[in-house]
Amino acid sequence: MKNDSVQEVIVATNPNTKGEITAQYIKELLGPLGIRVTRIAYGLPMGSDIEFADEVTLSKALEGRREL
């Protein structure tokens, strides 16, 4: 990622402890490189798996993403 033109990484891990830890790890790795790290927002219920989300729900979650 250092040599590419990556400006943002959108994290979409499951909303559980493992997903939160993974998201934070990604932020710690990419933050110093100047890459914006955001996380999808509302629309996905806590404790559910992202693989079961429909297209509209994922679209709304991407629209409301937030900085980590």
PDB file of N, CA, C and O in Angstrom:
ATOM      1  N   MET A   1       0.812  -1.195   0.000  1.00  0.00           N
ATOM      2  CA  MET A   1       0.000   0.000   0.000  1.00  0.00           C
ATOM      3  C   MET A   1       0.856   1.258   0.000  1.00  0.00           C
ATOM      4  O   MET A   1       0.372   2.336  -0.345  1.00  0.00           O
ATOM      5  N   LYS A   2       2.102   1.132   0.378  1.00  0.00           N
ATOM      6  CA  LYS A   2       2.971   2.302   0.405  1.00  0.00           C
ATOM      7  C   LYS A   2       3.164   2.881  -0.989  1.00  0.00           C
ATOM      8  O   LYS A   2       3.253   4.100  -1.137  1.00  0.00           O
ATOM      9  N   ASN A   3       3.231   2.041  -2.009  1.00  0.00           N
ATOM     10  CA  ASN A   3       3.535   2.491  -3.362  1.00  0.00           C
ATOM     11  C   ASN A   3       2.296   2.711  -4.223  1.00  0.00           C
ATOM     12  O   ASN A   3       2.409   3.275  -5.311  1.00  0.00           O
ATOM     13  N   ASP A   4       1.148   2.294  -3.783  1.00  0.00           N
ATOM     14  CA  ASP A   4      -0.080   2.454  -4.556  1.00  0.00           C
ATOM     15  C   ASP A   4      -0.781   3.745  -4.171  1.00  0.00           C
ATOM     16  O   ASP A   4      -0.372   4.449  -3.248  1.00  0.00           O
ATOM     17  N   SER A   5      -1.831   4.033  -4.891  1.00  0.00           N
ATOM     18  CA  SER A   5      -2.579   5.262  -4.616  1.00  0.00           C
ATOM     19  C   SER A   5      -3.823   4.971  -3.778  1.00  0.00           C
ATOM     20  O   SER A   5      -4.879   5.552  -4.024  1.00  0.00           O
ATOM     21  N   VAL A   6      -3.712   4.090  -2.806  1.00  0.00           N
ATOM     22  CA  VAL A   6      -4.821   3.778  -1.916  1.00  0.00           C
ATOM     23  C   VAL A   6      -5.040   4.965  -0.993  1.00  0.00           C
ATOM     24  O   VAL A   6      -4.124   5.402  -0.297  1.00  0.00           O
ATOM     25  N   GLN A   7      -6.267   5.484  -0.994  1.00  0.00           N
ATOM     26  CA  GLN A   7      -6.590   6.628  -0.158  1.00  0.00           C
ATOM     27  C   GLN A   7      -7.443   6.240   1.040  1.00  0.00           C
ATOM     28  O   GLN A   7      -7.403   6.895   2.081  1.00  0.00           O
ATOM     29  N   GLU A   8      -8.217   5.163   0.882  1.00  0.00           N
ATOM     30  CA  GLU A   8      -9.121   4.776   1.956  1.00  0.00           C
ATOM     31  C   GLU A   8      -9.310   3.265   1.953  1.00  0.00           C
ATOM     32  O   GLU A   8      -9.375   2.629   0.901  1.00  0.00           O
ATOM     33  N   VAL A   9      -9.396   2.709   3.153  1.00  0.00           N
ATOM     34  CA  VAL A   9      -9.749   1.312   3.344  1.00  0.00           C
ATOM     35  C   VAL A   9     -11.016   1.300   4.177  1.00  0.00           C
ATOM     36  O   VAL A   9     -11.062   1.887   5.258  1.00  0.00           O
ATOM     37  N   ILE A  10     -12.052   0.627   3.668  1.00  0.00           N
ATOM     38  CA  ILE A  10     -13.323   0.533   4.380  1.00  0.00           C
ATOM     39  C   ILE A  10     -13.378  -0.824   5.067  1.00  0.00           C
ATOM     40  O   ILE A  10     -13.355  -1.865   4.411  1.00  0.00           O
ATOM     41  N   VAL A  11     -13.450  -0.799   6.371  1.00  0.00           N
ATOM     42  CA  VAL A  11     -13.468  -2.024   7.168  1.00  0.00           C
ATOM     43  C   VAL A  11     -14.910  -2.485   7.332  1.00  0.00           C
ATOM     44  O   VAL A  11     -15.787  -1.703   7.699  1.00  0.00           O
ATOM     45  N   ALA A  12     -15.145  -3.760   7.057  1.00  0.00           N
ATOM     46  CA  ALA A  12     -16.494  -4.325   7.183  1.00  0.00           C
ATOM     47  C   ALA A  12     -16.411  -5.674   7.885  1.00  0.00           C
ATOM     48  O   ALA A  12     -16.896  -6.687   7.379  1.00  0.00           O
ATOM     49  N   THR A  13     -15.795  -5.668   9.046  1.00  0.00           N
ATOM     50  CA  THR A  13     -15.701  -6.899   9.821  1.00  0.00           C
ATOM     51  C   THR A  13     -16.982  -7.098  10.616  1.00  0.00           C
ATOM     52  O   THR A  13     -17.772  -6.167  10.774  1.00  0.00           O
ATOM     53  N   ASN A  14     -17.185  -8.295  11.109  1.00  0.00           N
ATOM     54  CA  ASN A  14     -18.364  -8.580  11.914  1.00  0.00           C
ATOM     55  C   ASN A  14     -18.339  -7.740  13.197  1.00  0.00           C
ATOM     56  O   ASN A  14     -17.269  -7.501  13.757  1.00  0.00           O
ATOM     57  N   PRO A  15     -19.502  -7.296  13.661  1.00  0.00           N
ATOM     58  CA  PRO A  15     -19.564  -6.446  14.859  1.00  0.00           C
ATOM     59  C   PRO A  15     -19.491  -7.261  16.145  1.00  0.00           C
ATOM     60  O   PRO A  15     -20.434  -7.288  16.935  1.00  0.00           O
ATOM     61  N   ASN A  16     -18.361  -7.920  16.339  1.00  0.00           N
ATOM     62  CA  ASN A  16     -18.134  -8.670  17.572  1.00  0.00           C
ATOM     63  C   ASN A  16     -16.710  -8.366  18.028  1.00  0.00           C
ATOM     64  O   ASN A  16     -16.018  -7.561  17.406  1.00  0.00           O
ATOM     65  N   THR A  17     -16.279  -8.994  19.091  1.00  0.00           N
ATOM     66  CA  THR A  17     -14.957  -8.687  19.646  1.00  0.00           C
ATOM     67  C   THR A  17     -13.836  -8.925  18.648  1.00  0.00           C
ATOM     68  O   THR A  17     -12.940  -8.093  18.516  1.00  0.00           O
ATOM     69  N   LYS A  18     -13.874 -10.036  17.952  1.00  0.00           N
ATOM     70  CA  LYS A  18     -12.827 -10.328  16.960  1.00  0.00           C
ATOM     71  C   LYS A  18     -12.831  -9.294  15.839  1.00  0.00           C
ATOM     72  O   LYS A  18     -11.770  -8.866  15.383  1.00  0.00           O
ATOM     73  N   GLY A  19     -14.016  -8.895  15.397  1.00  0.00           N
ATOM     74  CA  GLY A  19     -14.111  -7.894  14.339  1.00  0.00           C
ATOM     75  C   GLY A  19     -13.586  -6.542  14.787  1.00  0.00           C
ATOM     76  O   GLY A  19     -12.900  -5.860  14.025  1.00  0.00           O
ATOM     77  N   GLU A  20     -13.899  -6.148  16.012  1.00  0.00           N
ATOM     78  CA  GLU A  20     -13.415  -4.872  16.548  1.00  0.00           C
ATOM     79  C   GLU A  20     -11.900  -4.864  16.674  1.00  0.00           C
ATOM     80  O   GLU A  20     -11.250  -3.876  16.335  1.00  0.00           O
ATOM     81  N   ILE A  21     -11.342  -5.954  17.158  1.00  0.00           N
ATOM     82  CA  ILE A  21      -9.885  -6.043  17.310  1.00  0.00           C
ATOM     83  C   ILE A  21      -9.208  -6.004  15.940  1.00  0.00           C
ATOM     84  O   ILE A  21      -8.186  -5.340  15.768  1.00  0.00           O
ATOM     85  N   THR A  22      -9.775  -6.709  14.977  1.00  0.00           N
ATOM     86  CA  THR A  22      -9.214  -6.703  13.626  1.00  0.00           C
ATOM     87  C   THR A  22      -9.255  -5.311  13.020  1.00  0.00           C
ATOM     88  O   THR A  22      -8.283  -4.876  12.403  1.00  0.00           O
ATOM     89  N   ALA A  23     -10.378  -4.601  13.191  1.00  0.00           N
ATOM     90  CA  ALA A  23     -10.503  -3.247  12.660  1.00  0.00           C
ATOM     91  C   ALA A  23      -9.461  -2.316  13.280  1.00  0.00           C
ATOM     92  O   ALA A  23      -8.843  -1.515  12.579  1.00  0.00           O
ATOM     93  N   GLN A  24      -9.275  -2.423  14.566  1.00  0.00           N
ATOM     94  CA  GLN A  24      -8.285  -1.580  15.243  1.00  0.00           C
ATOM     95  C   GLN A  24      -6.869  -1.902  14.772  1.00  0.00           C
ATOM     96  O   GLN A  24      -6.047  -0.999  14.612  1.00  0.00           O
ATOM     97  N   TYR A  25      -6.585  -3.167  14.554  1.00  0.00           N
ATOM     98  CA  TYR A  25      -5.267  -3.585  14.065  1.00  0.00           C
ATOM     99  C   TYR A  25      -4.997  -2.989  12.682  1.00  0.00           C
ATOM    100  O   TYR A  25      -3.899  -2.501  12.412  1.00  0.00           O
ATOM    101  N   ILE A  26      -5.996  -3.032  11.818  1.00  0.00           N
ATOM    102  CA  ILE A  26      -5.850  -2.459  10.481  1.00  0.00           C
ATOM    103  C   ILE A  26      -5.579  -0.963  10.587  1.00  0.00           C
ATOM    104  O   ILE A  26      -4.718  -0.438   9.881  1.00  0.00           O
ATOM    105  N   LYS A  27      -6.303  -0.277  11.459  1.00  0.00           N
ATOM    106  CA  LYS A  27      -6.102   1.160  11.658  1.00  0.00           C
ATOM    107  C   LYS A  27      -4.679   1.453  12.130  1.00  0.00           C
ATOM    108  O   LYS A  27      -4.048   2.397  11.656  1.00  0.00           O
ATOM    109  N   GLU A  28      -4.180   0.651  13.055  1.00  0.00           N
ATOM    110  CA  GLU A  28      -2.824   0.859  13.571  1.00  0.00           C
ATOM    111  C   GLU A  28      -1.769   0.640  12.493  1.00  0.00           C
ATOM    112  O   GLU A  28      -0.729   1.298  12.505  1.00  0.00           O
ATOM    113  N   LEU A  29      -2.023  -0.271  11.565  1.00  0.00           N
ATOM    114  CA  LEU A  29      -1.066  -0.526  10.488  1.00  0.00           C
ATOM    115  C   LEU A  29      -1.109   0.547   9.401  1.00  0.00           C
ATOM    116  O   LEU A  29      -0.066   0.962   8.897  1.00  0.00           O
ATOM    117  N   LEU A  30      -2.300   0.992   9.044  1.00  0.00           N
ATOM    118  CA  LEU A  30      -2.454   1.888   7.906  1.00  0.00           C
ATOM    119  C   LEU A  30      -2.458   3.366   8.266  1.00  0.00           C
ATOM    120  O   LEU A  30      -2.124   4.204   7.429  1.00  0.00           O
ATOM    121  N   GLY A  31      -2.825   3.696   9.486  1.00  0.00           N
ATOM    122  CA  GLY A  31      -2.849   5.095   9.911  1.00  0.00           C
ATOM    123  C   GLY A  31      -1.536   5.824   9.672  1.00  0.00           C
ATOM    124  O   GLY A  31      -1.545   6.917   9.106  1.00  0.00           O
ATOM    125  N   PRO A  32      -0.402   5.254  10.084  1.00  0.00           N
ATOM    126  CA  PRO A  32       0.880   5.927   9.876  1.00  0.00           C
ATOM    127  C   PRO A  32       1.246   6.123   8.402  1.00  0.00           C
ATOM    128  O   PRO A  32       2.103   6.948   8.083  1.00  0.00           O
ATOM    129  N   LEU A  33       0.606   5.374   7.505  1.00  0.00           N
ATOM    130  CA  LEU A  33       0.876   5.516   6.073  1.00  0.00           C
ATOM    131  C   LEU A  33       0.028   6.615   5.439  1.00  0.00           C
ATOM    132  O   LEU A  33       0.147   6.888   4.244  1.00  0.00           O
ATOM    133  N   GLY A  34      -0.827   7.243   6.243  1.00  0.00           N
ATOM    134  CA  GLY A  34      -1.676   8.309   5.731  1.00  0.00           C
ATOM    135  C   GLY A  34      -2.913   7.803   5.013  1.00  0.00           C
ATOM    136  O   GLY A  34      -3.555   8.558   4.283  1.00  0.00           O
ATOM    137  N   ILE A  35      -3.252   6.556   5.204  1.00  0.00           N
ATOM    138  CA  ILE A  35      -4.422   5.969   4.564  1.00  0.00           C
ATOM    139  C   ILE A  35      -5.613   6.114   5.506  1.00  0.00           C
ATOM    140  O   ILE A  35      -5.543   5.743   6.678  1.00  0.00           O
ATOM    141  N   ARG A  36      -6.690   6.653   4.983  1.00  0.00           N
ATOM    142  CA  ARG A  36      -7.918   6.825   5.769  1.00  0.00           C
ATOM    143  C   ARG A  36      -8.547   5.448   5.985  1.00  0.00           C
ATOM    144  O   ARG A  36      -8.728   4.685   5.036  1.00  0.00           O
ATOM    145  N   VAL A  37      -8.875   5.141   7.225  1.00  0.00           N
ATOM    146  CA  VAL A  37      -9.522   3.878   7.565  1.00  0.00           C
ATOM    147  C   VAL A  37     -10.887   4.191   8.148  1.00  0.00           C
ATOM    148  O   VAL A  37     -10.996   4.853   9.179  1.00  0.00           O
ATOM    149  N   THR A  38     -11.936   3.706   7.477  1.00  0.00           N
ATOM    150  CA  THR A  38     -13.295   3.938   7.943  1.00  0.00           C
ATOM    151  C   THR A  38     -13.982   2.604   8.179  1.00  0.00           C
ATOM    152  O   THR A  38     -13.528   1.556   7.719  1.00  0.00           O
ATOM    153  N   ARG A  39     -15.069   2.672   8.895  1.00  0.00           N
ATOM    154  CA  ARG A  39     -15.831   1.463   9.206  1.00  0.00           C
ATOM    155  C   ARG A  39     -17.286   1.689   8.814  1.00  0.00           C
ATOM    156  O   ARG A  39     -17.825   2.778   9.012  1.00  0.00           O
ATOM    157  N   ILE A  40     -17.922   0.659   8.255  1.00  0.00           N
ATOM    158  CA  ILE A  40     -19.317   0.802   7.888  1.00  0.00           C
ATOM    159  C   ILE A  40     -20.140   1.104   9.131  1.00  0.00           C
ATOM    160  O   ILE A  40     -19.728   0.798  10.250  1.00  0.00           O
ATOM    161  N   ALA A  41     -21.293   1.699   8.926  1.00  0.00           N
ATOM    162  CA  ALA A  41     -22.080   2.209  10.055  1.00  0.00           C
ATOM    163  C   ALA A  41     -23.351   1.416  10.278  1.00  0.00           C
ATOM    164  O   ALA A  41     -23.338   0.188  10.355  1.00  0.00           O
ATOM    165  N   TYR A  42     -24.445   2.145  10.380  1.00  0.00           N
ATOM    166  CA  TYR A  42     -25.730   1.573  10.767  1.00  0.00           C
ATOM    167  C   TYR A  42     -26.277   0.603   9.718  1.00  0.00           C
ATOM    168  O   TYR A  42     -25.803   0.530   8.584  1.00  0.00           O
ATOM    169  N   GLY A  43     -27.284  -0.124  10.150  1.00  0.00           N
ATOM    170  CA  GLY A  43     -27.955  -1.023   9.229  1.00  0.00           C
ATOM    171  C   GLY A  43     -27.629  -2.480   9.460  1.00  0.00           C
ATOM    172  O   GLY A  43     -28.383  -3.359   9.042  1.00  0.00           O
ATOM    173  N   LEU A  44     -26.535  -2.745  10.108  1.00  0.00           N
ATOM    174  CA  LEU A  44     -26.146  -4.122  10.395  1.00  0.00           C
ATOM    175  C   LEU A  44     -26.277  -4.342  11.893  1.00  0.00           C
ATOM    176  O   LEU A  44     -25.585  -3.691  12.675  1.00  0.00           O
ATOM    177  N   PRO A  45     -27.144  -5.238  12.297  1.00  0.00           N
ATOM    178  CA  PRO A  45     -27.356  -5.449  13.725  1.00  0.00           C
ATOM    179  C   PRO A  45     -26.134  -6.036  14.426  1.00  0.00           C
ATOM    180  O   PRO A  45     -25.425  -6.875  13.870  1.00  0.00           O
ATOM    181  N   MET A  46     -25.904  -5.583  15.649  1.00  0.00           N
ATOM    182  CA  MET A  46     -24.800  -6.110  16.443  1.00  0.00           C
ATOM    183  C   MET A  46     -24.978  -7.609  16.644  1.00  0.00           C
ATOM    184  O   MET A  46     -26.080  -8.086  16.913  1.00  0.00           O
ATOM    185  N   GLY A  47     -23.902  -8.327  16.513  1.00  0.00           N
ATOM    186  CA  GLY A  47     -23.920  -9.762  16.760  1.00  0.00           C
ATOM    187  C   GLY A  47     -24.295 -10.595  15.552  1.00  0.00           C
ATOM    188  O   GLY A  47     -24.249 -11.823  15.617  1.00  0.00           O
ATOM    189  N   SER A  48     -24.671  -9.951  14.438  1.00  0.00           N
ATOM    190  CA  SER A  48     -25.011 -10.728  13.249  1.00  0.00           C
ATOM    191  C   SER A  48     -23.819 -10.780  12.308  1.00  0.00           C
ATOM    192  O   SER A  48     -22.909  -9.957  12.410  1.00  0.00           O
ATOM    193  N   ASP A  49     -23.817 -11.720  11.411  1.00  0.00           N
ATOM    194  CA  ASP A  49     -22.728 -11.854  10.448  1.00  0.00           C
ATOM    195  C   ASP A  49     -23.001 -11.011   9.218  1.00  0.00           C
ATOM    196  O   ASP A  49     -24.130 -10.955   8.732  1.00  0.00           O
ATOM    197  N   ILE A  50     -21.974 -10.361   8.720  1.00  0.00           N
ATOM    198  CA  ILE A  50     -22.103  -9.474   7.567  1.00  0.00           C
ATOM    199  C   ILE A  50     -22.497 -10.238   6.306  1.00  0.00           C
ATOM    200  O   ILE A  50     -23.098  -9.665   5.397  1.00  0.00           O
ATOM    201  N   GLU A  51     -22.170 -11.508   6.244  1.00  0.00           N
ATOM    202  CA  GLU A  51     -22.471 -12.298   5.049  1.00  0.00           C
ATOM    203  C   GLU A  51     -23.972 -12.450   4.806  1.00  0.00           C
ATOM    204  O   GLU A  51     -24.376 -12.826   3.705  1.00  0.00           O
ATOM    205  N   PHE A  52     -24.801 -12.167   5.803  1.00  0.00           N
ATOM    206  CA  PHE A  52     -26.246 -12.303   5.657  1.00  0.00           C
ATOM    207  C   PHE A  52     -26.935 -10.978   5.334  1.00  0.00           C
ATOM    208  O   PHE A  52     -28.159 -10.939   5.212  1.00  0.00           O
ATOM    209  N   ALA A  53     -26.180  -9.904   5.193  1.00  0.00           N
ATOM    210  CA  ALA A  53     -26.764  -8.589   4.927  1.00  0.00           C
ATOM    211  C   ALA A  53     -27.131  -8.461   3.451  1.00  0.00           C
ATOM    212  O   ALA A  53     -26.428  -8.967   2.577  1.00  0.00           O
ATOM    213  N   ASP A  54     -28.236  -7.781   3.190  1.00  0.00           N
ATOM    214  CA  ASP A  54     -28.668  -7.578   1.807  1.00  0.00           C
ATOM    215  C   ASP A  54     -27.984  -6.339   1.216  1.00  0.00           C
ATOM    216  O   ASP A  54     -27.315  -5.592   1.929  1.00  0.00           O
ATOM    217  N   GLU A  55     -28.158  -6.133  -0.078  1.00  0.00           N
ATOM    218  CA  GLU A  55     -27.494  -5.062  -0.810  1.00  0.00           C
ATOM    219  C   GLU A  55     -27.876  -3.670  -0.303  1.00  0.00           C
ATOM    220  O   GLU A  55     -27.008  -2.807  -0.174  1.00  0.00           O
ATOM    221  N   VAL A  56     -29.138  -3.440  -0.019  1.00  0.00           N
ATOM    222  CA  VAL A  56     -29.583  -2.125   0.450  1.00  0.00           C
ATOM    223  C   VAL A  56     -29.007  -1.819   1.828  1.00  0.00           C
ATOM    224  O   VAL A  56     -28.567  -0.698   2.083  1.00  0.00           O
ATOM    225  N   THR A  57     -29.009  -2.802   2.707  1.00  0.00           N
ATOM    226  CA  THR A  57     -28.456  -2.608   4.050  1.00  0.00           C
ATOM    227  C   THR A  57     -26.970  -2.284   3.976  1.00  0.00           C
ATOM    228  O   THR A  57     -26.496  -1.385   4.670  1.00  0.00           O
ATOM    229  N   LEU A  58     -26.236  -3.007   3.143  1.00  0.00           N
ATOM    230  CA  LEU A  58     -24.804  -2.726   2.987  1.00  0.00           C
ATOM    231  C   LEU A  58     -24.574  -1.345   2.387  1.00  0.00           C
ATOM    232  O   LEU A  58     -23.641  -0.644   2.781  1.00  0.00           O
ATOM    233  N   SER A  59     -25.419  -0.950   1.437  1.00  0.00           N
ATOM    234  CA  SER A  59     -25.291   0.368   0.831  1.00  0.00           C
ATOM    235  C   SER A  59     -25.470   1.468   1.871  1.00  0.00           C
ATOM    236  O   SER A  59     -24.690   2.421   1.902  1.00  0.00           O
ATOM    237  N   LYS A  60     -26.485   1.348   2.721  1.00  0.00           N
ATOM    238  CA  LYS A  60     -26.722   2.336   3.771  1.00  0.00           C
ATOM    239  C   LYS A  60     -25.583   2.343   4.789  1.00  0.00           C
ATOM    240  O   LYS A  60     -25.200   3.398   5.294  1.00  0.00           O
ATOM    241  N   ALA A  61     -25.054   1.176   5.081  1.00  0.00           N
ATOM    242  CA  ALA A  61     -23.946   1.085   6.039  1.00  0.00           C
ATOM    243  C   ALA A  61     -22.704   1.789   5.473  1.00  0.00           C
ATOM    244  O   ALA A  61     -21.968   2.439   6.215  1.00  0.00           O
ATOM    245  N   LEU A  62     -22.476   1.661   4.178  1.00  0.00           N
ATOM    246  CA  LEU A  62     -21.332   2.342   3.557  1.00  0.00           C
ATOM    247  C   LEU A  62     -21.525   3.855   3.542  1.00  0.00           C
ATOM    248  O   LEU A  62     -20.573   4.604   3.760  1.00  0.00           O
ATOM    249  N   GLU A  63     -22.731   4.301   3.290  1.00  0.00           N
ATOM    250  CA  GLU A  63     -23.021   5.737   3.285  1.00  0.00           C
ATOM    251  C   GLU A  63     -22.744   6.386   4.623  1.00  0.00           C
ATOM    252  O   GLU A  63     -22.315   7.539   4.677  1.00  0.00           O
ATOM    253  N   GLY A  64     -22.983   5.663   5.699  1.00  0.00           N
ATOM    254  CA  GLY A  64     -22.821   6.223   7.040  1.00  0.00           C
ATOM    255  C   GLY A  64     -21.530   5.814   7.710  1.00  0.00           C
ATOM    256  O   GLY A  64     -21.427   5.871   8.936  1.00  0.00           O
ATOM    257  N   ARG A  65     -20.538   5.400   6.934  1.00  0.00           N
ATOM    258  CA  ARG A  65     -19.289   4.923   7.545  1.00  0.00           C
ATOM    259  C   ARG A  65     -18.632   6.048   8.338  1.00  0.00           C
ATOM    260  O   ARG A  65     -18.889   7.229   8.106  1.00  0.00           O
ATOM    261  N   ARG A  66     -17.775   5.650   9.283  1.00  0.00           N
ATOM    262  CA  ARG A  66     -17.132   6.618  10.168  1.00  0.00           C
ATOM    263  C   ARG A  66     -15.639   6.304  10.291  1.00  0.00           C
ATOM    264  O   ARG A  66     -15.198   5.183  10.039  1.00  0.00           O
ATOM    265  N   GLU A  67     -14.888   7.310  10.680  1.00  0.00           N
ATOM    266  CA  GLU A  67     -13.452   7.154  10.884  1.00  0.00           C
ATOM    267  C   GLU A  67     -13.203   6.233  12.065  1.00  0.00           C
ATOM    268  O   GLU A  67     -13.956   6.258  13.039  1.00  0.00           O
ATOM    269  N   LEU A  68     -12.172   5.432  11.994  1.00  0.00           N
ATOM    270  CA  LEU A  68     -11.750   4.621  13.127  1.00  0.00           C
ATOM    271  C   LEU A  68     -10.760   5.404  13.953  1.00  0.00           C
ATOM    272  O   LEU A  68     -10.270   4.906  14.966  1.00  0.00           O
TER     273      LEU A  68
END
